[in-house]
Amino acid sequence: MSKTIQNIVPHLWFNKEANEAAAFYASIFPDSRVTNVTTLHDTPSGDADLVSLELWGQKFMAINGGPYFQFNPSVSFFVNFDPSREKDASAKLNEVWSKLSEGGTVLMPLDQYPFSEKYGLIQDKYGLSWQLILTNPEGEERPPIVPSLLFVGDQCGKAEEAIHFYVSVFKDSEQGLIARYPRGMEPNKEGTVMFTDFRLENHWFAAMDSAEDHQFSFNEAISFMVYCDTQDEIDDYWDKLSAVPEAEQCGWLKDKFGLSWQIVPREMDDIMSNSTPDQLARVNQAVLTMKKLDLAELQKAYRER
């Protein structure tokens, strides 16, 4: 997979299992590894490990943030096993499914469905949801792992509006394919989104509406970090995305659909991985005082002697 710059990075909030989970995921998927672990001291959750990892060549971040948020299937991750790109794709899918099944919960059995020869939805032992699919090789190529947003409850029926909104906010964006619910699939309303995908900052997402009686919604357990090169970029994304003032904290925001984002300077990666303990402590304390991140203030905290 080509190593393009990844401007949007999924961020996974664990209670205490981030290190263990990251090692588990890195052992399951091809081209995967833990790349860095940084301990943040004196956070509101105490000492918290921030774990950087790559899964199938794509960056993820995980944190031991305390028992505040729990994963649910409103955000899951499609894993595309493409026979045209992956030798023994079906066997590899089975192998990953088997490993994710250990201590997990099957939400849709691994089976043949109208949309795929082989598909299954599983919640792993940490609560994270994965959709494993044997991809149609004739379809347009997609990355191996694609975050998927499920619009339920009050947000059901808003998937299409959300995608148009996100495509208008982010650069290098486009809508991909779209399939709508036909008549006769109640409780889902005809014309709402059965499946669609879209690209933001060259990062693919999927989305769908579901009118089933789901007892969950978007929360902070899964957020998306948006890396910015300048304060102007931070300001622009913040102004366009933030819709819940009380959710604004430490670079985090919630948009009008309830999805959580983190708008962060790209420099934070270097700061986190190349700081002395004192520098890290100063930067972390500065972050804790901010809602929207102030790049100049963070640079100042980093450089203080």
JOUR-V27369 format. One record per residue. PHI is phi in degrees with one decimal (none if undefined). OMEGA is omega in radians with two decimals (NA if undefined). Layout:
# JOUR-V27369
phi->{PHI PHI}
omega->{OMEGA OMEGA}
This chain:
# JOUR-V27369
phi->{none -69.6 -91.6 -76.3 -67.8 -99.2 -91.0 -125.1 -124.5 -63.2 -121.9 -108.9 -100.5 -106.9 -71.0 -134.7 -102.6 -58.3 -64.4 -63.9 -65.9 -61.0 -64.0 -62.3 -64.5 -64.7 -80.2 -93.1 -94.8 -64.8 50.8 -131.2 -166.8 -84.2 -102.8 -165.4 -130.5 -121.8 -96.0 -95.1 -93.3 57.8 -82.6 -57.9 -99.7 83.9 -74.1 -129.7 -81.5 -106.5 -112.7 -96.9 -146.5 -121.1 -119.0 50.8 82.5 -108.6 -76.4 -133.3 -128.9 -136.8 -138.4 -86.8 -103.0 97.4 -86.1 -94.1 -132.4 -125.1 -61.2 -149.6 -74.1 -64.2 -124.0 -129.7 -127.9 -69.3 -119.7 -92.0 -103.7 -102.9 -59.0 -78.0 -114.5 -122.1 -65.4 55.9 -56.7 -65.2 -66.1 -66.8 -59.3 -57.8 -65.5 -64.7 -56.9 -60.9 -70.8 -68.6 -71.8 -61.6 76.9 -96.8 -127.6 -77.8 -96.2 -139.0 -61.3 -69.9 -163.4 -88.8 -129.7 -57.2 -97.2 -162.2 -63.9 -147.7 -154.0 -157.2 -120.3 -136.6 -102.6 -77.0 -66.3 -95.4 97.8 -78.9 -101.3 -129.0 -111.7 -92.9 -141.6 -83.6 -75.7 -70.7 -63.7 -79.7 -74.2 -65.5 -68.9 -129.1 -63.5 -63.1 -124.1 -131.0 -64.0 -126.3 -105.6 -109.8 -91.1 -128.5 57.7 -62.3 -91.8 -60.4 92.8 -104.1 -57.3 -66.6 -60.1 -62.1 -64.5 -59.9 -64.6 -62.5 -63.7 -75.0 -86.1 -96.9 -77.5 47.4 -125.3 -163.5 -87.5 -95.6 -79.2 -142.9 -123.7 -107.8 -65.1 -80.0 -63.0 89.2 -114.6 -58.0 -80.8 -73.9 -83.4 -53.9 93.1 -74.8 -84.1 -81.8 -163.4 -152.6 -132.8 -157.6 -117.4 -124.3 50.5 63.7 -115.0 -81.8 -128.3 -122.8 -154.1 -158.0 -94.0 -145.6 -95.0 -62.1 -84.4 -84.3 -100.5 -152.6 -156.8 -56.4 -147.5 -78.2 -59.4 -123.7 -126.3 -124.2 -83.1 -109.5 -84.1 -123.0 -89.8 -136.6 -65.4 -59.0 -66.7 -57.4 -59.5 -64.3 -64.0 -61.1 -64.2 -80.8 -95.3 -71.0 -131.5 -131.0 -52.5 -70.7 -89.9 -75.1 -164.3 53.4 88.5 -91.2 -149.0 -118.8 -88.6 -70.4 -100.3 91.7 -80.3 -96.5 -128.8 -121.6 -101.9 -129.3 -69.7 -58.8 -59.4 -59.0 -60.2 -64.5 -59.4 -65.7 -96.2 -125.2 -104.2 -73.4 -54.6 -65.6 -60.6 -60.9 -63.0 -64.8 -64.8 -62.9 -65.4 -64.0 -58.4 -65.6 -89.7 -105.0 -95.4 -75.9 -74.6 -107.4 -58.8 -61.9 -66.7 -68.0 -63.2 -63.7 -61.9 -66.5 -88.5 -54.8 -111.1}
omega->{-3.12 -3.07 3.04 3.11 -3.13 -3.07 3.09 -3.04 3.07 -3.09 -3.04 -3.09 3.08 2.98 3.13 -2.93 -3.02 -3.09 -3.13 -3.12 -3.14 3.11 3.12 -3.13 -3.13 3.13 -3.02 -3.00 3.08 3.02 -3.02 3.13 2.95 -3.03 -3.12 3.00 3.11 3.10 3.07 -3.11 3.02 3.00 3.07 3.11 -3.03 3.09 -3.06 3.05 3.04 -3.00 3.03 3.13 3.02 3.07 -3.08 3.08 -3.13 -3.09 2.97 3.01 3.10 -3.13 2.94 -2.98 -3.11 -2.95 -3.03 -3.05 3.11 3.09 2.98 -3.02 3.07 2.95 3.08 -3.14 2.98 3.00 -3.05 3.03 -2.99 -3.11 -3.13 -3.12 -2.95 3.08 -3.13 -3.07 -3.09 3.13 3.12 3.07 3.13 -3.10 3.12 3.11 -3.12 -3.12 3.12 -3.12 -3.07 -3.14 -3.09 -3.13 3.11 3.11 2.97 -3.03 3.05 -2.96 3.03 3.13 -3.14 -3.06 -3.14 3.07 -3.14 -3.11 3.01 3.11 -3.08 3.02 -3.04 -3.03 3.08 3.12 -3.12 -3.06 -3.11 3.04 -3.13 -3.04 2.99 -2.97 3.02 -3.06 3.13 -3.13 3.09 -3.11 3.09 3.11 -3.14 -3.11 -3.08 3.07 -3.09 -3.09 3.14 -3.10 -3.04 3.06 -3.13 -3.10 -3.13 -3.10 -3.10 -3.08 -3.08 3.09 -3.12 -3.12 3.10 3.12 -3.10 -3.14 3.11 -3.06 -3.00 3.09 3.09 -3.02 3.08 2.98 3.09 -3.12 3.10 3.05 -3.08 3.07 3.02 3.04 3.04 3.10 3.12 0.19 -3.12 -3.03 3.12 3.08 3.07 -2.93 3.05 3.04 2.97 2.97 -3.05 -3.05 3.07 -3.13 -3.12 3.11 -3.07 3.03 2.96 3.13 3.04 2.99 2.97 -3.13 3.06 -3.08 3.14 3.14 3.14 3.07 3.12 3.00 -3.03 -3.13 3.03 3.08 3.14 3.14 3.11 -3.10 -3.09 -3.12 -3.06 3.07 3.12 3.12 3.08 -3.12 -3.07 3.13 -3.13 -3.09 -3.08 -3.01 -2.97 -3.10 -3.09 -3.03 -3.09 3.11 -3.09 -3.12 3.00 3.14 3.12 3.01 3.00 3.10 -3.03 3.08 3.11 3.14 -3.10 3.09 2.97 -3.13 -2.95 3.04 3.12 -3.14 -3.09 3.10 3.12 -3.14 -3.10 -3.04 -3.07 -3.09 2.90 3.09 3.13 3.12 -3.13 3.14 -3.13 -3.13 -3.13 3.12 3.09 3.13 -3.06 3.12 -2.99 2.87 2.97 -3.09 3.14 -3.04 -3.12 3.13 3.11 3.09 3.13 3.12 -3.14 -3.03 -3.12 3.10 NA}
